[in-house]
Amino acid sequence: MLRIGLTGGIGAGKSTVSATFSECGGIVVDGDVISREVVEPGTEGLAKLVDAFGSQILLPDGALNRPALAGIAFSDEDKRQTLNGIVHPLVATRRSELIAAAGEDAVIVEDIPLLVESQMAPMFPLVIIVHADPEVRVKRLIEYRDFSESDARARIAAQATEEQRRLVADVWLDNSGSSGRLVEQARELWYQRIVPFAHNLTTRTPAPSSTAVVPADPSWPDQARRILARLNSTCGHRAVRIDHIGSTAVPGMDAKDIIDVQVTVTSLEVADELADDLLRAGYPRVDSITSDVPKAGTDPALWHKRFHASGDPGRPTNVHIRVDGWPNQRFALLFVDWLTANPGVQADYLAVKHSAARHADIGAYAEAKEPWFLNAYRRAWEWADTTGWAPAV
């Protein structure tokens, strides 16, 4: 099962994307629909809203008067928090029921208006943001949904900012143009990325990745932060620490377009316990990789690890799970700091990477670099001893 988080500001066009995914075969769990369902007449949710905001939020027939509630709740931050505190838990419970009823090979599209505001993004293997400029959204709300301009602007102002949404977006769909263009973008995303991603999780197969070395991408740190947040949510207390490692963690360094992450655990038994949760988060285990290449003067048993890789073809990622204090775990942290502090070493390593990149196979690429690493391990620890290096907290 692949779970997707879909969101966007009011008037951005999220419903168009949601409907398109549904037509393509996704099971849409719509937060707006559920939000209406849990406050229908006779529900616990409606009773709690009346207790909090008074009977003036009801229509003559006893149903919820949504404009009246919005006029009260969105005029004051404390009242908005009260509203969210009542509705969000009820919506979450109903959402869980709908997801539990879906098949294991389903693609679940969770359409959540306040996904960013409620800090739910790390719960999803893929987060899609639908965006349009505020002025475009105001115009749409007035023209198509009968909002007054002041109400439209108040609703937009009460939601997450563009900057906050960009921080969690794995996919950014711009809807400043026509709805037809948005549908085209959504369908392309579905068939080019979402369907292969879901297939990879079902078959427990990592997405293919390239050995090509590309110019440093300034978005790599932000992409890594999203991945780390997802892995922190998945691993919880079982992870001692989670770090962005490898060449993409070195500022300005060219690298393969693969984010490498290290999850530090207390034992390989804990690493094994994480396997199913990491699969649900989008990272199937690669059973054939159980160790790094031991370096001279160390116990080979202390180079064992577990290895997962992303099923998402749009964001190749390697997840190395290593034991706290073992030489492979410490060297992964040291290596980034050593390269960052020594531009000459960066240049040396980059030349090795370019030479190894003639191998299209990832395994052959890694093997071609290993002779350089045997010497680099000694040099890096000499630098660490000289500088008093210790892993950043």
DRENKOLSE-937140 format. One record per residue (C-alpha): residue number from 1; residue in three letters; x, y, z. Coordinates in steps of 0.25 Angstrom, whole numbers. Each point is the difference from the previous one (the first is absolute). Example, Ala and Ser with C-alpha at 12.3 -4.5 7.8 and 13.67 -1.06 7.14 Angstrom:
BEGIN
<r seq="1" type="ala" u="49" v="-18" w="31"/>
<r seq="2" type="ser" u="6" v="14" w="-2"/>
END
This chain:
BEGIN
<r seq="1" type="met" u="0" v="0" w="0"/>
<r seq="2" type="leu" u="5" v="14" w="-4"/>
<r seq="3" type="arg" u="-6" v="11" w="8"/>
<r seq="4" type="ile" u="1" v="14" w="-6"/>
<r seq="5" type="gly" u="-2" v="13" w="7"/>
<r seq="6" type="leu" u="-7" v="11" w="-9"/>
<r seq="7" type="thr" u="-3" v="14" w="5"/>
<r seq="8" type="gly" u="0" v="14" w="-5"/>
<r seq="9" type="gly" u="-6" v="14" w="4"/>
<r seq="10" type="ile" u="-14" v="2" w="-1"/>
<r seq="11" type="gly" u="-3" v="4" w="-15"/>
<r seq="12" type="ala" u="13" v="-6" w="-5"/>
<r seq="13" type="gly" u="-7" v="-12" w="-7"/>
<r seq="14" type="lys" u="3" v="-11" w="9"/>
<r seq="15" type="ser" u="-14" v="-6" w="-3"/>
<r seq="16" type="thr" u="3" v="-1" w="-15"/>
<r seq="17" type="val" u="13" v="-8" w="3"/>
<r seq="18" type="ser" u="-8" v="-9" w="10"/>
<r seq="19" type="ala" u="-11" v="-3" w="-11"/>
<r seq="20" type="thr" u="11" v="-3" w="-10"/>
<r seq="21" type="phe" u="7" v="-10" w="9"/>
<r seq="22" type="ser" u="-13" v="-6" w="3"/>
<r seq="23" type="glu" u="-3" v="-2" w="-15"/>
<r seq="24" type="cys" u="14" v="-6" w="-2"/>
<r seq="25" type="gly" u="-4" v="-11" w="11"/>
<r seq="26" type="gly" u="5" v="7" w="13"/>
<r seq="27" type="ile" u="-9" v="-2" w="12"/>
<r seq="28" type="val" u="-2" v="14" w="5"/>
<r seq="29" type="val" u="-2" v="3" w="15"/>
<r seq="30" type="asp" u="-5" v="14" w="-1"/>
<r seq="31" type="gly" u="2" v="8" w="13"/>
<r seq="32" type="asp" u="-11" v="10" w="-4"/>
<r seq="33" type="val" u="-10" v="-11" w="-2"/>
<r seq="34" type="ile" u="3" v="-6" w="13"/>
<r seq="35" type="ser" u="0" v="13" w="7"/>
<r seq="36" type="arg" u="-14" v="2" w="-4"/>
<r seq="37" type="glu" u="-4" v="-14" w="3"/>
<r seq="38" type="val" u="5" v="1" w="15"/>
<r seq="39" type="val" u="-8" v="12" w="3"/>
<r seq="40" type="glu" u="-13" v="-4" w="-7"/>
<r seq="41" type="pro" u="-13" v="1" w="9"/>
<r seq="42" type="gly" u="0" v="-10" w="11"/>
<r seq="43" type="thr" u="15" v="-2" w="1"/>
<r seq="44" type="glu" u="9" v="2" w="11"/>
<r seq="45" type="gly" u="8" v="10" w="-8"/>
<r seq="46" type="leu" u="-12" v="10" w="-2"/>
<r seq="47" type="ala" u="-3" v="-1" w="15"/>
<r seq="48" type="lys" u="14" v="4" w="4"/>
<r seq="49" type="leu" u="0" v="11" w="-10"/>
<r seq="50" type="val" u="-13" v="6" w="6"/>
<r seq="51" type="asp" u="5" v="-1" w="14"/>
<r seq="52" type="ala" u="13" v="7" w="-4"/>
<r seq="53" type="phe" u="-7" v="11" w="-9"/>
<r seq="54" type="gly" u="-14" v="1" w="3"/>
<r seq="55" type="ser" u="-13" v="-4" w="-7"/>
<r seq="56" type="gln" u="2" v="12" w="-10"/>
<r seq="57" type="ile" u="8" v="-9" w="-8"/>
<r seq="58" type="leu" u="-12" v="-8" w="-3"/>
<r seq="59" type="leu" u="-10" v="1" w="-12"/>
<r seq="60" type="pro" u="-15" v="-1" w="4"/>
<r seq="61" type="asp" u="-1" v="-15" w="-4"/>
<r seq="62" type="gly" u="12" v="-3" w="10"/>
<r seq="63" type="ala" u="11" v="-1" w="-11"/>
<r seq="64" type="leu" u="13" v="7" w="1"/>
<r seq="65" type="asn" u="0" v="14" w="-5"/>
<r seq="66" type="arg" u="14" v="0" w="-6"/>
<r seq="67" type="pro" u="1" v="15" w="-4"/>
<r seq="68" type="ala" u="-4" v="3" w="15"/>
<r seq="69" type="leu" u="10" v="-9" w="6"/>
<r seq="70" type="ala" u="11" v="5" w="-10"/>
<r seq="71" type="gly" u="-3" v="15" w="4"/>
<r seq="72" type="ile" u="2" v="-3" w="15"/>
<r seq="73" type="ala" u="11" v="-10" w="-1"/>
<r seq="74" type="phe" u="9" v="6" w="-10"/>
<r seq="75" type="ser" u="-1" v="14" w="6"/>
<r seq="76" type="asp" u="9" v="-4" w="12"/>
<r seq="77" type="glu" u="12" v="-9" w="2"/>
<r seq="78" type="asp" u="-5" v="-7" w="13"/>
<r seq="79" type="lys" u="-14" v="-3" w="-6"/>
<r seq="80" type="arg" u="7" v="-6" w="-12"/>
<r seq="81" type="gln" u="8" v="-9" w="8"/>
<r seq="82" type="thr" u="-12" v="-4" w="8"/>
<r seq="83" type="leu" u="-7" v="-3" w="-13"/>
<r seq="84" type="asn" u="12" v="-9" w="-5"/>
<r seq="85" type="gly" u="1" v="-6" w="14"/>
<r seq="86" type="ile" u="-14" v="-5" w="-2"/>
<r seq="87" type="val" u="-1" v="-4" w="-14"/>
<r seq="88" type="his" u="14" v="-6" w="-3"/>
<r seq="89" type="pro" u="0" v="-12" w="9"/>
<r seq="90" type="leu" u="-14" v="-4" w="-5"/>
<r seq="91" type="val" u="5" v="1" w="-14"/>
<r seq="92" type="ala" u="13" v="-8" w="3"/>
<r seq="93" type="thr" u="-8" v="-11" w="6"/>
<r seq="94" type="arg" u="-10" v="-1" w="-12"/>
<r seq="95" type="arg" u="12" v="1" w="-10"/>
<r seq="96" type="ser" u="7" v="-12" w="7"/>
<r seq="97" type="glu" u="-13" v="-8" w="-2"/>
<r seq="98" type="leu" u="0" v="3" w="-15"/>
<r seq="99" type="ile" u="14" v="-4" w="-2"/>
<r seq="100" type="ala" u="-1" v="-13" w="8"/>
<r seq="101" type="ala" u="-11" v="-4" w="-9"/>
<r seq="102" type="ala" u="9" v="2" w="-13"/>
<r seq="103" type="gly" u="8" v="-11" w="-6"/>
<r seq="104" type="glu" u="15" v="-2" w="2"/>
<r seq="105" type="asp" u="3" v="4" w="-14"/>
<r seq="106" type="ala" u="-8" v="12" w="0"/>
<r seq="107" type="val" u="5" v="15" w="-2"/>
<r seq="108" type="ile" u="-7" v="8" w="10"/>
<r seq="109" type="val" u="-1" v="15" w="-3"/>
<r seq="110" type="glu" u="-2" v="7" w="13"/>
<r seq="111" type="asp" u="-6" v="14" w="-3"/>
<r seq="112" type="ile" u="3" v="8" w="12"/>
<r seq="113" type="pro" u="-3" v="15" w="0"/>
<r seq="114" type="leu" u="9" v="3" w="12"/>
<r seq="115" type="leu" u="11" v="-11" w="-2"/>
<r seq="116" type="val" u="11" v="11" w="2"/>
<r seq="117" type="glu" u="-6" v="7" w="11"/>
<r seq="118" type="ser" u="-3" v="-13" w="8"/>
<r seq="119" type="gln" u="15" v="-4" w="-3"/>
<r seq="120" type="met" u="-5" v="-13" w="-6"/>
<r seq="121" type="ala" u="10" v="0" w="-12"/>
<r seq="122" type="pro" u="10" v="-9" w="6"/>
<r seq="123" type="met" u="-10" v="-11" w="1"/>
<r seq="124" type="phe" u="-1" v="-2" w="-15"/>
<r seq="125" type="pro" u="10" v="-6" w="-10"/>
<r seq="126" type="leu" u="-4" v="11" w="-10"/>
<r seq="127" type="val" u="-6" v="13" w="2"/>
<r seq="128" type="ile" u="-6" v="8" w="-11"/>
<r seq="129" type="ile" u="-3" v="15" w="1"/>
<r seq="130" type="val" u="-10" v="7" w="-10"/>
<r seq="131" type="his" u="4" v="15" w="-1"/>
<r seq="132" type="ala" u="-6" v="13" w="-6"/>
<r seq="133" type="asp" u="4" v="14" w="4"/>
<r seq="134" type="pro" u="-9" v="6" w="10"/>
<r seq="135" type="glu" u="-6" v="10" w="-9"/>
<r seq="136" type="val" u="-4" v="-11" w="-10"/>
<r seq="137" type="arg" u="-7" v="-7" w="12"/>
<r seq="138" type="val" u="-7" v="12" w="5"/>
<r seq="139" type="lys" u="-6" v="2" w="-14"/>
<r seq="140" type="arg" u="-4" v="-15" w="-1"/>
<r seq="141" type="leu" u="-7" v="0" w="14"/>
<r seq="142" type="ile" u="-8" v="13" w="-3"/>
<r seq="143" type="glu" u="-4" v="-5" w="-14"/>
<r seq="144" type="tyr" u="-3" v="-15" w="2"/>
<r seq="145" type="arg" u="-2" v="-1" w="15"/>
<r seq="146" type="asp" u="-8" v="13" w="3"/>
<r seq="147" type="phe" u="10" v="4" w="11"/>
<r seq="148" type="ser" u="1" v="15" w="3"/>
<r seq="149" type="glu" u="14" v="6" w="-3"/>
<r seq="150" type="ser" u="3" v="2" w="15"/>
<r seq="151" type="asp" u="-5" v="-15" w="4"/>
<r seq="152" type="ala" u="9" v="-5" w="-12"/>
<r seq="153" type="arg" u="12" v="7" w="5"/>
<r seq="154" type="ala" u="-2" v="-3" w="15"/>
<r seq="155" type="arg" u="-1" v="-15" w="-4"/>
<r seq="156" type="ile" u="13" v="0" w="-8"/>
<r seq="157" type="ala" u="7" v="8" w="11"/>
<r seq="158" type="ala" u="-4" v="-10" w="10"/>
<r seq="159" type="gln" u="7" v="-12" w="-7"/>
<r seq="160" type="ala" u="14" v="-3" w="-3"/>
<r seq="161" type="thr" u="9" v="9" w="-8"/>
<r seq="162" type="glu" u="7" v="-4" w="-13"/>
<r seq="163" type="glu" u="13" v="-1" w="7"/>
<r seq="164" type="gln" u="-6" v="-10" w="10"/>
<r seq="165" type="arg" u="-6" v="-8" w="-11"/>
<r seq="166" type="arg" u="13" v="0" w="-8"/>
<r seq="167" type="leu" u="8" v="-6" w="12"/>
<r seq="168" type="val" u="-9" v="-13" w="0"/>
<r seq="169" type="ala" u="-3" v="-1" w="-15"/>
<r seq="170" type="asp" u="6" v="-12" w="-7"/>
<r seq="171" type="val" u="-8" v="4" w="-12"/>
<r seq="172" type="trp" u="-5" v="14" w="-3"/>
<r seq="173" type="leu" u="-11" v="2" w="-10"/>
<r seq="174" type="asp" u="-2" v="14" w="-5"/>
<r seq="175" type="asn" u="-15" v="4" w="-3"/>
<r seq="176" type="ser" u="2" v="14" w="-5"/>
<r seq="177" type="gly" u="-5" v="-4" w="-14"/>
<r seq="178" type="ser" u="-12" v="-8" w="-5"/>
<r seq="179" type="ser" u="-7" v="-12" w="7"/>
<r seq="180" type="gly" u="3" v="-8" w="-12"/>
<r seq="181" type="arg" u="15" v="2" w="2"/>
<r seq="182" type="leu" u="-1" v="-4" w="14"/>
<r seq="183" type="val" u="-7" v="-13" w="-4"/>
<r seq="184" type="glu" u="11" v="-3" w="-10"/>
<r seq="185" type="gln" u="11" v="2" w="11"/>
<r seq="186" type="ala" u="-8" v="-9" w="10"/>
<r seq="187" type="arg" u="-1" v="-11" w="-10"/>
<r seq="188" type="glu" u="14" v="1" w="-4"/>
<r seq="189" type="leu" u="4" v="-1" w="15"/>
<r seq="190" type="trp" u="-9" v="-12" w="2"/>
<r seq="191" type="tyr" u="5" v="-8" w="-11"/>
<r seq="192" type="gln" u="15" v="4" w="0"/>
<r seq="193" type="arg" u="2" v="0" w="15"/>
<r seq="194" type="ile" u="-11" v="-5" w="8"/>
<r seq="195" type="val" u="-3" v="-13" w="-7"/>
<r seq="196" type="pro" u="14" v="-4" w="0"/>
<r seq="197" type="phe" u="2" v="4" w="14"/>
<r seq="198" type="ala" u="-12" v="-8" w="4"/>
<r seq="199" type="his" u="5" v="-12" w="-8"/>
<r seq="200" type="asn" u="14" v="1" w="6"/>
<r seq="201" type="leu" u="-6" v="-1" w="14"/>
<r seq="202" type="thr" u="-9" v="-12" w="-3"/>
<r seq="203" type="thr" u="12" v="-7" w="-6"/>
<r seq="204" type="arg" u="10" v="5" w="10"/>
<r seq="205" type="thr" u="9" v="5" w="-11"/>
<r seq="206" type="pro" u="8" v="13" w="1"/>
<r seq="207" type="ala" u="-2" v="10" w="-11"/>
<r seq="208" type="pro" u="12" v="0" w="-10"/>
<r seq="209" type="ser" u="11" v="10" w="2"/>
<r seq="210" type="ser" u="11" v="6" w="-9"/>
<r seq="211" type="thr" u="15" v="0" w="2"/>
<r seq="212" type="ala" u="1" v="13" w="-7"/>
<r seq="213" type="val" u="7" v="11" w="7"/>
<r seq="214" type="val" u="-8" v="13" w="-1"/>
<r seq="215" type="pro" u="3" v="14" w="4"/>
<r seq="216" type="ala" u="-3" v="4" w="15"/>
<r seq="217" type="asp" u="-15" v="2" w="2"/>
<r seq="218" type="pro" u="-3" v="11" w="10"/>
<r seq="219" type="ser" u="-13" v="-7" w="3"/>
<r seq="220" type="trp" u="6" v="-12" w="5"/>
<r seq="221" type="pro" u="1" v="5" w="15"/>
<r seq="222" type="asp" u="-15" v="3" w="0"/>
<r seq="223" type="gln" u="-3" v="-14" w="-7"/>
<r seq="224" type="ala" u="8" v="-6" w="11"/>
<r seq="225" type="arg" u="-7" v="7" w="11"/>
<r seq="226" type="arg" u="-13" v="-5" w="-5"/>
<r seq="227" type="ile" u="5" v="-14" w="0"/>
<r seq="228" type="leu" u="6" v="1" w="14"/>
<r seq="229" type="ala" u="-13" v="5" w="5"/>
<r seq="230" type="arg" u="-7" v="-12" w="-6"/>
<r seq="231" type="leu" u="10" v="-10" w="5"/>
<r seq="232" type="asn" u="-1" v="7" w="14"/>
<r seq="233" type="ser" u="-15" v="-2" w="0"/>
<r seq="234" type="thr" u="2" v="-15" w="-5"/>
<r seq="235" type="cys" u="11" v="-4" w="10"/>
<r seq="236" type="gly" u="-3" v="8" w="12"/>
<r seq="237" type="his" u="7" v="-3" w="13"/>
<r seq="238" type="arg" u="7" v="-13" w="-7"/>
<r seq="239" type="ala" u="9" v="10" w="-8"/>
<r seq="240" type="val" u="12" v="5" w="9"/>
<r seq="241" type="arg" u="2" v="11" w="-11"/>
<r seq="242" type="ile" u="-3" v="2" w="-15"/>
<r seq="243" type="asp" u="10" v="7" w="-9"/>
<r seq="244" type="his" u="1" v="5" w="-14"/>
<r seq="245" type="ile" u="13" v="-7" w="-5"/>
<r seq="246" type="gly" u="8" v="-2" w="-13"/>
<r seq="247" type="ser" u="4" v="10" w="-11"/>
<r seq="248" type="thr" u="-13" v="7" w="0"/>
<r seq="249" type="ala" u="2" v="4" w="14"/>
<r seq="250" type="val" u="13" v="8" w="-4"/>
<r seq="251" type="pro" u="-4" v="14" w="-3"/>
<r seq="252" type="gly" u="2" v="3" w="-15"/>
<r seq="253" type="met" u="6" v="-13" w="-4"/>
<r seq="254" type="asp" u="-4" v="-7" w="-13"/>
<r seq="255" type="ala" u="-6" v="-14" w="3"/>
<r seq="256" type="lys" u="-9" v="-11" w="-5"/>
<r seq="257" type="asp" u="-14" v="5" w="2"/>
<r seq="258" type="ile" u="-3" v="-9" w="11"/>
<r seq="259" type="ile" u="-2" v="4" w="15"/>
<r seq="260" type="asp" u="7" v="-9" w="10"/>
<r seq="261" type="val" u="-5" v="0" w="14"/>
<r seq="262" type="gln" u="5" v="-8" w="12"/>
<r seq="263" type="val" u="-9" v="-5" w="11"/>
<r seq="264" type="thr" u="8" v="-3" w="12"/>
<r seq="265" type="val" u="-6" v="-11" w="9"/>
<r seq="266" type="thr" u="5" v="-8" w="13"/>
<r seq="267" type="ser" u="0" v="-13" w="-7"/>
<r seq="268" type="leu" u="-2" v="-7" w="-13"/>
<r seq="269" type="glu" u="-12" v="-7" w="7"/>
<r seq="270" type="val" u="-7" v="14" w="1"/>
<r seq="271" type="ala" u="4" v="2" w="-15"/>
<r seq="272" type="asp" u="-8" v="-12" w="-4"/>
<r seq="273" type="glu" u="-12" v="4" w="8"/>
<r seq="274" type="leu" u="0" v="13" w="-8"/>
<r seq="275" type="ala" u="-2" v="-8" w="-14"/>
<r seq="276" type="asp" u="-15" v="0" w="-1"/>
<r seq="277" type="asp" u="-2" v="15" w="5"/>
<r seq="278" type="leu" u="11" v="4" w="-10"/>
<r seq="279" type="leu" u="-7" v="-7" w="-11"/>
<r seq="280" type="arg" u="-13" v="7" w="3"/>
<r seq="281" type="ala" u="8" v="13" w="0"/>
<r seq="282" type="gly" u="4" v="-2" w="-14"/>
<r seq="283" type="tyr" u="14" v="-7" w="3"/>
<r seq="284" type="pro" u="0" v="-15" w="-4"/>
<r seq="285" type="arg" u="12" v="-8" w="6"/>
<r seq="286" type="val" u="11" v="-5" w="-9"/>
<r seq="287" type="asp" u="3" v="-14" w="6"/>
<r seq="288" type="ser" u="12" v="-2" w="-8"/>
<r seq="289" type="ile" u="8" v="11" w="6"/>
<r seq="290" type="thr" u="4" v="-4" w="15"/>
<r seq="291" type="ser" u="13" v="7" w="2"/>
<r seq="292" type="asp" u="10" v="11" w="-4"/>
<r seq="293" type="val" u="14" v="-4" w="-5"/>
<r seq="294" type="pro" u="8" v="-1" w="13"/>
<r seq="295" type="lys" u="13" v="8" w="1"/>
<r seq="296" type="ala" u="13" v="-4" w="5"/>
<r seq="297" type="gly" u="2" v="-2" w="14"/>
<r seq="298" type="thr" u="-14" v="-1" w="4"/>
<r seq="299" type="asp" u="-10" v="-12" w="3"/>
<r seq="300" type="pro" u="-7" v="-4" w="-12"/>
<r seq="301" type="ala" u="-12" v="-3" w="8"/>
<r seq="302" type="leu" u="-1" v="15" w="4"/>
<r seq="303" type="trp" u="-3" v="4" w="-14"/>
<r seq="304" type="his" u="-13" v="-7" w="-1"/>
<r seq="305" type="lys" u="-13" v="8" w="-3"/>
<r seq="306" type="arg" u="-14" v="0" w="-6"/>
<r seq="307" type="phe" u="-3" v="7" w="-13"/>
<r seq="308" type="his" u="-13" v="6" w="-5"/>
<r seq="309" type="ala" u="-2" v="8" w="-13"/>
<r seq="310" type="ser" u="-12" v="9" w="-4"/>
<r seq="311" type="gly" u="-11" v="-6" w="-9"/>
<r seq="312" type="asp" u="-2" v="14" w="-5"/>
<r seq="313" type="pro" u="5" v="2" w="-14"/>
<r seq="314" type="gly" u="0" v="15" w="2"/>
<r seq="315" type="arg" u="9" v="0" w="12"/>
<r seq="316" type="pro" u="11" v="-11" w="0"/>
<r seq="317" type="thr" u="4" v="-2" w="14"/>
<r seq="318" type="asn" u="9" v="-9" w="8"/>
<r seq="319" type="val" u="-3" v="-3" w="14"/>
<r seq="320" type="his" u="12" v="-7" w="8"/>
<r seq="321" type="ile" u="-3" v="-5" w="13"/>
<r seq="322" type="arg" u="12" v="-1" w="9"/>
<r seq="323" type="val" u="3" v="-3" w="15"/>
<r seq="324" type="asp" u="4" v="11" w="9"/>
<r seq="325" type="gly" u="15" v="1" w="2"/>
<r seq="326" type="trp" u="4" v="-11" w="-11"/>
<r seq="327" type="pro" u="11" v="5" w="-9"/>
<r seq="328" type="asn" u="-9" v="1" w="-13"/>
<r seq="329" type="gln" u="-10" v="8" w="8"/>
<r seq="330" type="arg" u="11" v="10" w="5"/>
<r seq="331" type="phe" u="7" v="1" w="-13"/>
<r seq="332" type="ala" u="-13" v="4" w="-8"/>
<r seq="333" type="leu" u="-1" v="12" w="10"/>
<r seq="334" type="leu" u="15" v="3" w="-1"/>
<r seq="335" type="phe" u="1" v="-1" w="-15"/>
<r seq="336" type="val" u="-10" v="11" w="-2"/>
<r seq="337" type="asp" u="7" v="10" w="9"/>
<r seq="338" type="trp" u="14" v="-4" w="-5"/>
<r seq="339" type="leu" u="-4" v="3" w="-15"/>
<r seq="340" type="thr" u="-7" v="13" w="4"/>
<r seq="341" type="ala" u="13" v="5" w="8"/>
<r seq="342" type="asn" u="9" v="-5" w="-12"/>
<r seq="343" type="pro" u="-3" v="6" w="-14"/>
<r seq="344" type="gly" u="12" v="-8" w="-5"/>
<r seq="345" type="val" u="-5" v="-13" w="5"/>
<r seq="346" type="gln" u="-13" v="4" w="-7"/>
<r seq="347" type="ala" u="6" v="2" w="-13"/>
<r seq="348" type="asp" u="8" v="-14" w="1"/>
<r seq="349" type="tyr" u="-13" v="-7" w="4"/>
<r seq="350" type="leu" u="-8" v="6" w="-11"/>
<r seq="351" type="ala" u="11" v="-5" w="-10"/>
<r seq="352" type="val" u="-2" v="-14" w="5"/>
<r seq="353" type="lys" u="-15" v="2" w="-1"/>
<r seq="354" type="his" u="0" v="4" w="-15"/>
<r seq="355" type="ser" u="10" v="-11" w="-3"/>
<r seq="356" type="ala" u="-10" v="-10" w="7"/>
<r seq="357" type="ala" u="-12" v="5" w="-7"/>
<r seq="358" type="arg" u="4" v="-7" w="-13"/>
<r seq="359" type="his" u="-6" v="-12" w="7"/>
<r seq="360" type="ala" u="-16" v="1" w="-2"/>
<r seq="361" type="asp" u="-2" v="-11" w="11"/>
<r seq="362" type="ile" u="0" v="6" w="14"/>
<r seq="363" type="gly" u="7" v="-12" w="6"/>
<r seq="364" type="ala" u="12" v="1" w="-10"/>
<r seq="365" type="tyr" u="0" v="15" w="2"/>
<r seq="366" type="ala" u="2" v="-2" w="15"/>
<r seq="367" type="glu" u="10" v="-11" w="-2"/>
<r seq="368" type="ala" u="8" v="10" w="-9"/>
<r seq="369" type="lys" u="1" v="10" w="11"/>
<r seq="370" type="glu" u="4" v="-10" w="11"/>
<r seq="371" type="pro" u="16" v="1" w="-2"/>
<r seq="372" type="trp" u="-1" v="15" w="2"/>
<r seq="373" type="phe" u="-8" v="-2" w="13"/>
<r seq="374" type="leu" u="10" v="-9" w="6"/>
<r seq="375" type="asn" u="10" v="11" w="0"/>
<r seq="376" type="ala" u="-10" v="11" w="3"/>
<r seq="377" type="tyr" u="-5" v="-8" w="13"/>
<r seq="378" type="arg" u="14" v="2" w="6"/>
<r seq="379" type="arg" u="2" v="14" w="-5"/>
<r seq="380" type="ala" u="-14" v="4" w="6"/>
<r seq="381" type="trp" u="3" v="-5" w="14"/>
<r seq="382" type="glu" u="14" v="7" w="0"/>
<r seq="383" type="trp" u="-7" v="13" w="-3"/>
<r seq="384" type="ala" u="-10" v="-4" w="11"/>
<r seq="385" type="asp" u="11" v="-2" w="10"/>
<r seq="386" type="thr" u="7" v="12" w="-4"/>
<r seq="387" type="thr" u="-12" v="9" w="1"/>
<r seq="388" type="gly" u="-7" v="-6" w="12"/>
<r seq="389" type="trp" u="-12" v="-4" w="-9"/>
<r seq="390" type="ala" u="-13" v="-5" w="7"/>
<r seq="391" type="pro" u="-13" v="-2" w="-7"/>
<r seq="392" type="ala" u="-10" v="12" w="1"/>
<r seq="393" type="val" u="-11" v="-2" w="10"/>
END
